[in-house]
Amino acid sequence: MTILDVGRICVKKLGREAGRKCVVVDIIDKSFVLVTGPQALSGVKRRRANVNHLEPIAAKLKVTRQASDEDIIKAVEAEGKTEEMKANL
């Protein structure tokens, strides 16, 4: 079992979106995952990300694999983490 599972909230460590929070939406292989902010919430576009460029945090959302951005926003609001997701590190 890996720490980067579907629904895990992570912080991007490298790239133009460094310091922003994102949610793992799908696992592509052992080196890459599909993440989304979503962009309307944290500014992270839905894209493939290297697992070495992500720092997982303890928080996890209850979402399904390949969840849409609207589903992610609803899950973030249900958990009360909207302000946490908007904050940059």
C-alpha positions as CSV (number, residue, x, y, z in Angstrom):
1,M,0.0,0.0,0.0
2,T,1.3,3.4,-0.9
3,I,0.8,6.7,1.0
4,L,-0.4,8.4,-2.2
5,D,-3.8,6.9,-2.6
6,V,-6.9,8.3,-4.2
7,G,-8.3,11.3,-2.2
8,R,-5.0,12.1,-0.4
9,I,-4.2,15.8,-0.1
10,C,-0.7,16.7,-1.1
11,V,1.5,19.8,-1.4
12,K,3.4,20.3,-4.7
13,K,7.1,20.7,-4.0
14,L,8.4,21.6,-7.4
15,G,7.3,23.4,-10.6
16,R,5.2,26.5,-11.2
17,E,2.5,25.3,-8.7
18,A,5.0,24.7,-5.9
19,G,3.5,25.3,-2.5
20,R,-0.1,24.7,-3.6
21,K,-2.3,21.9,-2.4
22,C,-3.8,19.3,-4.6
23,V,-5.8,16.1,-4.4
24,V,-4.7,12.7,-5.9
25,V,-7.5,11.6,-8.3
26,D,-6.0,8.5,-9.9
27,I,-2.8,6.4,-9.7
28,I,-1.2,6.1,-13.2
29,D,1.8,3.9,-12.2
30,K,4.5,3.7,-9.5
31,S,6.0,7.0,-10.5
32,F,3.1,9.2,-11.6
33,V,-0.4,10.1,-10.3
34,L,-3.2,12.3,-11.6
35,V,-3.8,15.4,-9.4
36,T,-6.2,18.3,-9.4
37,G,-6.6,21.4,-7.2
38,P,-9.1,21.9,-8.6
39,Q,-7.9,25.1,-10.4
40,A,-10.9,27.1,-9.2
41,L,-10.0,26.3,-5.6
42,S,-6.3,26.1,-5.2
43,G,-4.9,27.0,-8.7
44,V,-3.6,23.5,-9.6
45,K,-4.8,22.2,-13.0
46,R,-5.7,18.5,-13.5
47,R,-2.5,17.0,-14.6
48,R,-0.1,14.1,-14.3
49,A,2.5,14.6,-11.5
50,N,5.6,12.8,-10.4
51,V,5.2,11.3,-7.0
52,N,8.7,12.7,-6.0
53,H,7.3,16.2,-6.5
54,L,4.5,15.7,-4.0
55,E,4.5,15.9,-0.3
56,P,1.5,14.0,1.2
57,I,-0.2,15.4,4.3
58,A,-2.4,13.5,6.8
59,A,-5.7,14.8,5.4
60,K,-7.7,12.6,3.0
61,L,-10.9,13.2,1.2
62,K,-13.6,10.6,0.5
63,V,-13.7,10.7,-3.3
64,T,-13.8,8.1,-6.0
65,R,-11.2,7.3,-8.7
66,Q,-11.4,9.8,-11.6
67,A,-13.7,12.2,-9.6
68,S,-14.6,15.4,-11.4
69,D,-13.5,18.8,-10.1
70,E,-17.1,19.5,-8.9
71,D,-17.0,16.3,-6.8
72,I,-13.6,17.4,-5.3
73,I,-15.0,20.8,-4.4
74,K,-18.0,19.3,-2.8
75,A,-15.8,16.9,-0.8
76,V,-13.5,19.7,0.3
77,E,-16.5,21.8,1.5
78,A,-18.0,18.8,3.3
79,E,-14.8,18.3,5.2
80,G,-14.5,22.0,6.0
81,K,-11.1,22.3,4.3
82,T,-11.8,25.1,1.8
83,E,-9.6,27.7,3.5
84,E,-6.8,25.1,4.0
85,M,-6.9,24.2,0.3
86,K,-6.7,27.9,-0.8
87,A,-3.7,28.7,1.4
88,N,-0.3,28.5,-0.2
89,L,2.8,27.4,1.7
